[in-house]
Amino acid sequence: MKTYVMNYGRFERMVAAKTMTEAAEKLDVTLYHFGRYATATGNEQDIKVAMSEPGAIFERMTDSKDWRRKT
């Protein structure tokens, strides 16, 4: 399982998923957009948050370090 972060301009979304395809589906984007604007992260704090609830979407403003679960 990997943690993926996708940039949406003013905010970012993050999800822990088994594959890029699963992550794109969870984030509700095409694989094309996922490939252009998302990446697997190596940030230990981000991974810890995402792995606390695999499959859940987390969101933050790009200038913030605090992730919130998206409802």
C-alpha positions, 0 to 999 in steps of 0.5 A: 500500500502506498500513500498518494498526494494530489495537487488541486492548486490551492489544496491537496488531497491524500489517500492510502491505496494499493494501486494508482488506479484505486487511488485515482478512483477514490479521488474521483479523477481520471488516470490521466489527471492522476498521473499528471498531478499526483505522486506517491509521497515519502513523507513519514508524517503524511504516510502515518495519517493516510495509513491510519484510515486506508482508503479515506480521503484527507485534505489540506490547504497547500500552505498547511501541514495539517490534514483533515479527513474529507467527509 
